[in-house]
Amino acid sequence: MFNVSTFPCPNCHEFINTSMTTCKYCSVPIDPEAASSAVELQDKINRACNDASLVRNLAGAMWVFFFVRLIPFIGLVALIGLIILFFFVPVRLIMWQVRFGGIQTADVDYKRAKRNVLVALGLWLLMLIVPVVLMFLLAGTFAIVGNRG
């Protein structure tokens, strides 16, 4: 089968496909080897964007599980999901950084992917801090109530 992929033109950055010999937007000639490497880079950027969105969504789901665990009966399932995601999210963050962190591009989608990874990292770090703060606040409340009685 004939495989046609898209990539940004090296001159005008409009997306064109690999079957073209010249850019239809700026008429610059397209080198087939440069087109092939541009397609590979674009595929890698697309995977980076997808993985970054996934890890951000997983970090958000971790917080949903954090609150759902307070609901009777389904709380145990949510607690298990929370624990799994608490350990899975940093693994995915590290994997993303190793695979895609060194990409050199001006692609706006890649910049958004990096922001998604930072959001996921922030959500995970908050999961380290918030439960500890809540525990100390609750312990302080119980200590105050205990001293009254």
C-alpha positions as CSV (number, residue, x, y, z in Angstrom):
1,M,0.0,0.0,0.0
2,F,1.0,3.6,-0.6
3,N,1.7,5.3,2.8
4,V,1.2,9.0,2.8
5,S,2.1,11.0,6.0
6,T,2.1,14.6,6.8
7,F,4.8,16.9,8.0
8,P,5.4,20.7,8.3
9,C,7.0,22.4,5.4
10,P,10.6,23.4,6.3
11,N,10.0,26.9,4.9
12,C,6.4,28.0,5.7
13,H,5.6,25.3,8.4
14,E,2.2,24.5,6.8
15,F,1.4,20.8,6.9
16,I,1.9,18.9,3.6
17,N,2.1,15.2,2.7
18,T,5.0,13.1,1.7
19,S,3.8,12.6,-1.9
20,M,4.4,16.3,-2.8
21,T,7.6,17.4,-4.5
22,T,7.0,21.1,-3.8
23,C,5.1,22.8,-1.1
24,K,1.6,23.8,-2.3
25,Y,1.7,26.9,0.0
26,C,5.1,28.4,-0.7
27,S,6.3,26.4,-3.7
28,V,9.7,25.4,-2.1
29,P,11.1,22.1,-3.4
30,I,10.8,19.2,-0.9
31,D,13.7,16.8,-0.4
32,P,12.4,13.3,0.0
33,E,15.0,12.4,2.7
34,A,14.2,15.6,4.6
35,A,10.5,14.8,4.3
36,S,11.1,11.4,5.7
37,S,13.0,12.7,8.7
38,A,10.3,15.4,9.3
39,V,7.6,12.7,9.2
40,E,9.5,10.7,11.9
41,L,9.9,13.8,14.0
42,Q,6.2,14.7,13.6
43,D,5.2,11.1,14.6
44,K,7.4,11.4,17.7
45,I,5.8,14.7,18.6
46,N,2.4,13.2,18.2
47,R,3.2,10.3,20.5
48,A,4.7,12.8,23.0
49,C,1.4,14.8,22.9
50,N,-0.7,11.7,23.4
51,D,1.4,10.4,26.2
52,A,1.4,13.8,28.0
53,S,-2.4,14.0,27.8
54,L,-2.7,10.5,29.2
55,V,-0.4,11.2,32.1
56,R,-2.2,14.4,32.9
57,N,-5.5,12.6,32.8
58,L,-4.2,9.8,35.1
59,A,-3.0,12.4,37.6
60,G,-6.5,14.0,37.5
61,A,-8.1,10.6,38.0
62,M,-5.9,10.1,41.0
63,W,-7.5,13.2,42.6
64,V,-11.0,11.9,41.7
65,F,-10.2,8.7,43.4
66,F,-8.9,10.7,46.4
67,F,-12.3,12.2,46.9
68,V,-14.4,9.2,45.8
69,R,-12.7,7.1,48.5
70,L,-14.8,9.0,51.1
71,I,-18.0,7.5,49.7
72,P,-19.2,4.3,51.5
73,F,-18.9,1.0,49.7
74,I,-17.1,2.3,46.6
75,G,-14.4,4.0,48.7
76,L,-12.3,0.8,48.9
77,V,-12.2,0.5,45.1
78,A,-11.3,4.2,44.8
79,L,-8.6,3.8,47.4
80,I,-7.1,1.0,45.4
81,G,-7.2,3.1,42.3
82,L,-5.6,6.0,44.2
83,I,-2.8,3.9,45.4
84,I,-2.1,2.4,41.9
85,L,-2.2,5.8,40.2
86,F,0.0,7.3,43.0
87,F,2.8,4.9,42.0
88,F,2.0,4.7,38.3
89,V,1.9,8.5,37.5
90,P,5.6,9.2,38.4
91,V,6.6,6.1,36.4
92,R,4.8,7.5,33.4
93,L,6.3,11.0,34.0
94,I,9.8,9.5,34.0
95,M,9.1,7.5,30.9
96,W,7.8,10.6,29.1
97,Q,10.9,12.6,30.0
98,V,13.2,9.9,28.9
99,R,11.4,9.3,25.6
100,F,10.3,12.8,24.6
101,G,12.0,15.3,26.9
102,G,14.9,16.0,24.6
103,I,12.9,16.8,21.4
104,Q,14.1,20.0,19.8
105,T,11.1,21.6,18.0
106,A,9.1,24.8,18.0
107,D,5.8,22.9,17.6
108,V,3.1,24.4,19.7
109,D,1.5,21.0,20.4
110,Y,4.8,19.8,21.9
111,K,4.9,22.9,24.1
112,R,1.4,22.0,25.3
113,A,2.5,18.5,25.9
114,K,5.4,19.7,28.1
115,R,2.8,21.9,30.0
116,N,0.6,18.8,30.5
117,V,3.5,16.9,31.9
118,L,4.2,19.7,34.3
119,V,0.6,19.8,35.3
120,A,0.6,16.1,36.0
121,L,3.8,16.5,38.1
122,G,2.2,19.3,40.1
123,L,-1.0,17.2,40.7
124,W,1.2,14.3,41.8
125,L,3.3,16.5,44.1
126,L,0.1,17.9,45.6
127,M,-0.9,14.4,46.4
128,L,2.2,14.1,48.5
129,I,1.5,17.3,50.4
130,V,-2.3,17.6,50.8
131,P,-3.0,14.3,52.7
132,V,-0.2,15.0,55.1
133,V,-1.5,18.6,55.8
134,L,-5.0,17.2,56.2
135,M,-3.8,14.6,58.6
136,F,-2.0,17.2,60.8
137,L,-5.1,19.5,60.7
138,L,-7.3,16.6,61.8
139,A,-4.9,15.5,64.4
140,G,-4.8,19.1,65.8
141,T,-8.6,19.2,65.8
142,F,-8.8,16.0,67.7
143,A,-6.2,17.1,70.1
144,I,-8.1,20.3,70.8
145,V,-11.4,18.4,71.3
146,G,-9.6,15.9,73.5
147,N,-8.2,18.6,75.8
148,R,-11.7,20.0,76.4
149,G,-13.0,16.8,77.7
